[in-house]
Every structure is written in C-alpha cells, then in structure tokens.
Amino acid sequence: MNFGNLLLATMGALLAACACHPRDPALEAPRETVSPGGDCESAAELVQRMQRMVEGVEKAAWEVVHEWDDGMTAMDEGIKLVGRFRREEGVRVKAAAMGRAHGLMFGAPWGPNRQQIIFVPGHAAVVLGVLSFEAGENSVAPPHLLLRGIKGERDHEAVDPRLLPGSGPVLWLFDEPLVAHQLAPQMMFGHEPALRRNGVADFAGRRCVVLQSSRAGKSAATAGPEGWYTAREVVKRFYVEEDSGLLAGLEYIVRTEQGESTLRSKVLRRDLFDGVALPSEVLVRHEEGSGVRTGRRRVLLDRERPP
C-alpha cells in the first residue's frame, strides 16, 4: 500500500469532490522566481540570526485547529493536535487520532491512535500509543518507540519522522511545523538534512530566502514492512522573509514510487508571543494526483497547555 493511496483513503470522497478547486495564487509554487541571491548570508548564518530573535522565549504551548474549505475539520476526523516547546527539553508534538466517530461513543479504532514526535538537539523520535475509551473512562496503553533518528546516522538522513506511520501520517497532514521552526530554529533546522540556501524568491509578494532540505535513499527503516514508510524522496522549501527573518511559508513535497504529494502553506497572520511574531493563521493547499484540497490552520498559542 503506498503513501498516496493511504492519504486518499483518509480523505475519501471529500478529496475527490475538491479535485477542481480553483487555484489560490498565494499558494502557487514560486519556483520560476528563484534567483541565486548573490553575496549574502549563508543558510547557517540565517538560522543563527533567526535563533537570536527567539532567545527570550523559554517555553510555549499551542494547539493546531485545522479546517478545510469544504467545511470539514481535523476534529471532525477525530484528530486533536497539540505541541510544546521548552528550551531545556526541545519540541514535542502530540496527535490523538480517534477516527470520525471520535471514539467516545463508538469505541476507538483498532491499533495505535496516539502519535508523538519529539525533537531534541541530538535526535528525533516517533512514539506510538493507544488511547482507548472504555465505559466512558479514558485509558492509555504503554507507548512504544517507532523510530529514533540520531543525527549523523543513516535513518536520520533518510526518514522523515512526520511521515510515520505510513498507515496514517497525521503529523504530516495536520501539524503546523512553521511554529516549531520559528521557536527553535537552530535545533529544528538541524534536523533538516542537506540544508542549503537555494536563492531568493518572491513568495506571495514578499522577498524571501529559500532554505531547502532533502531526504532520499534507503535505510534499515525504509526497508521495513510494506506501507509503513513509502517515501523515496522528501524535499522541503522554507521561505524566510529576507528582512525580518520570519518564516512566510513552506513547500513540503513527498515522492513515492507511485507519485507525488505536496503540501504548500503560507502564513496569513502572526501573533506576538514574548516579543516574537509567531504564525497564528496559515493557509494550506494539499495536492495529490489530480486531487486538490485547501484550508487553513489556526494556531492557538499559550504557555502552559500540556501536550
């Protein structure tokens, strides 16, 4: 089973109904406008500048509310997603995927339905668990580690943790990675293999530096059971406003043997949090084959909301 078919199965008829959705110029790929950029700061220097901007932020918590333009939301599909940043701990994002029935009335779906992704400077880890509802009482089975990608090792270079597990990568589809990358740029961009500056681009009317990372090739992880990780190449293009150092958008491309899926996002609004402007509303566009789905994510920022 391939990655594209799995996502299409999740979306079902809704995705097909939106196949002819009009294109949003704000989310068009700006590849044609990329230019070399001349003598300017390197990718590492830009990330260091972004890091200095957030030195005063010690902790943050957020909830991502994902809404499709067709009226459906992530919660309608039983998905709740929260994140947490602690300077001394790193970034943790948790998704509970209870299915369209929400689990509360009809019981949780079979198999792992709680996913966590944990970023610390030295590694990224994906942890799965089972969140079940029995007689109205919430019970949690012990979690198990699905992947630990240690920097410098092959699995870290080849496997994108947001695409695990292949049977339901909700962290890829519903999380908003721009928040974590803005809060902890040095650590988060450190988990982007082969990061380089790829010129400048006019992104939705803003002059942006393009930071590009890529993953490709096989490893022990990609050679696992069929369907659990099907990506053969992953390319990310982060658009950073040249003057402010703020993230303006992301192009997230996943290629498999069967085709290509792309998520494009554009920051629509920001809120000040401890003196730093963080994304609070983001336009999204998901393209897969002839199917197109658009929507937006609202990021509800807080300090103490547990993940």
C-alpha positions in Angstrom: 0.0 0.0 0.0 1.5 3.3 -1.0 1.6 6.6 0.8 -0.6 8.4 -1.7 -3.4 5.8 -1.6 -3.4 5.9 2.2 -4.0 9.6 2.3 -6.6 9.4 -0.4 -8.4 6.7 1.6 -8.4 9.0 4.7 -9.9 11.8 2.7 -12.3 9.6 0.8 -14.9 11.3 -1.3 -14.2 14.7 0.1 -10.9 14.9 -1.7 -12.3 13.8 -5.0 -15.1 16.4 -4.6 -12.4 19.1 -4.3 -10.3 18.0 -7.3 -11.3 21.0 -9.3 -10.9 23.6 -6.6 -9.7 26.9 -8.0 -6.0 27.5 -7.6 -5.0 30.1 -5.0 -2.2 32.4 -6.4 -1.0 32.9 -2.8 -0.1 29.2 -2.6 1.3 28.7 -6.1 4.8 27.2 -6.3 7.2 30.2 -6.8 9.9 28.1 -8.5 10.1 30.3 -11.5 11.1 33.4 -9.4 14.0 31.8 -7.6 17.3 33.6 -8.2 20.8 32.9 -7.0 20.8 35.6 -4.3 24.3 36.9 -4.8 26.7 37.6 -1.9 24.6 37.2 1.2 24.3 35.3 4.4 24.5 31.5 4.2 21.9 29.1 5.4 23.8 28.7 8.7 24.1 32.4 9.2 20.4 33.0 8.5 19.4 30.3 11.0 21.7 31.9 13.6 20.0 35.2 13.0 16.6 33.6 13.5 17.9 31.9 16.7 18.9 35.3 18.2 15.4 36.6 17.6 13.9 34.0 20.0 16.5 33.8 22.8 14.0 35.4 25.2 11.3 32.7 24.7 11.7 29.9 27.3 8.5 27.9 26.8 5.4 27.9 24.6 2.4 25.6 24.0 0.0 25.5 21.2 -3.0 23.8 19.7 -3.4 23.5 15.9 -7.0 23.8 14.6 -7.1 22.5 11.0 -10.1 23.5 8.9 -10.7 22.5 5.3 -12.5 24.9 3.0 -15.1 22.2 2.3 -16.4 22.6 5.8 -14.6 19.6 7.4 -12.1 20.0 10.2 -9.4 17.8 11.7 -11.7 17.3 14.8 -14.5 16.0 12.5 -12.0 13.3 11.5 -11.3 12.7 15.2 -7.9 14.4 15.3 -6.6 16.7 18.0 -3.1 18.1 17.8 -1.1 20.0 20.4 2.6 21.0 20.7 5.0 22.2 23.4 8.4 23.9 23.3 10.7 24.0 26.3 14.2 25.5 25.8 15.7 22.9 28.2 13.7 20.0 26.7 13.1 20.6 23.0 9.9 20.3 21.0 7.1 17.7 21.5 4.1 17.4 19.2 1.2 15.0 20.0 -1.7 13.9 17.9 -4.6 11.9 19.1 -6.4 10.3 16.1 -9.7 8.7 17.3 -11.3 8.4 13.9 -14.5 10.1 12.7 -16.6 8.5 15.4 -14.3 10.3 18.0 -14.1 7.1 20.0 -16.2 8.5 22.8 -19.4 6.9 21.5 -18.4 4.0 19.3 -15.0 3.0 20.7 -11.5 3.8 19.5 -10.3 2.4 16.1 -8.1 -0.6 16.2 -4.3 0.0 16.5 -2.2 2.9 17.6 -4.0 6.2 17.6 -1.8 8.4 19.6 1.3 9.7 17.9 4.1 11.8 19.4 7.1 13.3 17.7 9.9 14.5 19.9 12.8 16.7 18.8 15.9 17.3 20.9 19.2 18.6 19.5 20.7 15.1 19.0 17.8 13.1 17.7 14.2 13.0 16.6 11.9 10.2 17.8 8.4 9.0 16.9 6.4 7.3 19.7 3.1 5.5 19.2 0.4 4.6 21.8 -3.2 3.5 22.1 -5.8 5.9 23.6 -9.0 4.0 24.2 -12.4 4.7 25.8 -14.0 2.0 27.8 -17.2 2.6 29.7 -16.7 6.3 29.4 -13.2 6.1 31.1 -10.1 7.2 29.4 -7.3 4.5 29.4 -3.9 4.6 27.8 -1.7 1.7 26.8 2.0 2.0 27.3 3.6 3.8 24.3 6.3 2.2 22.2 9.1 3.7 20.2 8.7 3.5 16.4 11.8 5.4 15.4 14.8 7.3 16.9 16.7 9.1 14.2 20.1 10.1 15.6 21.9 12.9 13.8 24.7 11.6 11.7 23.1 8.2 11.3 21.5 6.9 8.1 17.9 6.7 9.4 18.0 10.4 10.4 19.2 11.3 6.9 16.7 9.1 5.0 13.5 9.0 7.1 11.2 12.0 7.7 9.6 11.3 11.1 6.5 13.3 10.2 5.6 10.7 7.6 5.4 7.8 10.2 3.5 5.7 10.4 2.6 5.3 6.7 -0.8 4.0 7.6 -1.8 7.4 9.0 0.8 10.2 9.0 -1.5 12.8 10.7 1.5 14.8 11.8 2.4 15.5 8.2 -1.1 16.5 7.2 -2.4 18.4 10.2 0.5 19.8 12.2 2.0 23.2 11.6 5.8 22.8 11.6 6.4 26.5 11.0 5.7 27.2 14.6 8.4 24.9 16.0 10.9 26.1 13.3 10.3 29.7 14.3 10.6 29.0 18.1 13.7 26.7 17.9 15.3 27.4 14.5 18.8 26.1 15.4 17.5 22.8 16.6 14.7 22.3 14.1 16.7 23.2 11.0 19.5 21.0 12.4 17.1 18.1 11.8 16.7 19.1 8.1 19.3 17.0 6.1 21.4 18.7 3.4 20.1 22.1 4.4 21.2 24.8 1.9 20.3 28.2 0.7 18.5 28.0 -2.6 18.4 31.6 -3.7 15.6 34.1 -3.1 12.0 34.1 -4.3 9.0 36.4 -4.4 6.7 34.4 -2.2 3.2 35.9 -2.0 4.5 39.4 -2.5 7.4 39.0 0.0 11.1 38.8 -0.9 12.2 35.5 0.8 15.3 33.5 1.2 14.7 29.8 0.3 16.1 27.2 2.6 15.9 23.8 1.1 16.4 20.4 2.7 16.1 16.9 1.2 15.9 13.3 2.2 16.4 10.4 -0.2 17.7 6.8 -0.4 17.1 3.6 1.6 18.0 2.7 5.1 17.1 -0.1 7.6 14.0 1.9 8.4 12.8 2.4 4.8 13.3 -1.3 4.2 10.7 -2.1 6.9 7.2 -3.7 6.4 5.3 -2.7 3.3 3.3 0.5 3.7 4.9 1.8 7.0 7.2 4.2 5.2 6.9 4.6 1.4 8.6 8.0 0.8 11.6 7.7 -1.5 12.4 11.4 -1.6 11.3 14.3 0.6 12.0 17.9 -0.3 11.2 20.9 1.9 11.5 24.6 0.9 11.2 27.0 3.7 10.5 30.7 2.7 12.1 33.1 5.2 11.4 36.8 4.8 14.8 38.3 4.0 14.4 41.5 6.1 12.6 40.2 9.2 13.9 36.6 9.5 10.3 35.4 9.9 9.0 32.2 8.2 6.5 33.1 5.5 5.7 29.6 4.1 6.7 26.1 3.4 6.6 23.8 0.4 6.6 20.1 1.5 7.0 17.6 -1.3 6.8 13.8 -0.8 7.7 11.5 -3.7 7.0 7.8 -3.8 7.3 5.2 -6.5 3.6 5.8 -7.3 3.6 9.6 -7.5 3.9 12.9 -5.6 2.1 14.6 -2.8 2.6 18.3 -2.0 1.6 20.5 1.0 2.0 24.2 0.5 1.5 26.7 3.3 1.5 30.4 3.6 1.5 32.5 6.8 -1.6 34.7 6.8 -1.3 36.2 10.3 1.1 36.3 13.2 0.6 37.0 16.9 3.2 38.4 19.3 4.3 35.9 21.9 7.0 37.0 24.4 8.0 39.7 21.8 8.3 37.2 18.9 5.9 37.1 16.0 4.7 33.5 15.6 2.4 32.1 12.9 -1.2 32.1 14.2 -3.1 31.5 10.9 -1.8 29.6 7.9 -3.3 28.9 4.5 -2.7 25.3 3.3 -3.1 23.5 0.0 -2.8 19.8 -0.4 -2.2 18.4 -3.9 -2.1 14.7 -4.7 -2.5 13.5 -8.3 -5.5 15.3 -9.7 -6.9 16.0 -6.2 -6.6 19.4 -4.5 -7.8 20.4 -1.1 -7.4 23.8 0.5 -7.9 25.1 4.0 -6.3 26.9 6.9 -4.7 26.2 10.2 -5.2 28.3 13.3 -2.5 28.1 16.0 -3.7 28.8 19.5 -0.7 29.9 21.5 -0.4 29.5 25.2 2.3 28.9 27.9 1.0 26.1 30.0 -1.3 24.0 27.8 0.0 20.4 28.2 0.8 18.4 25.0 
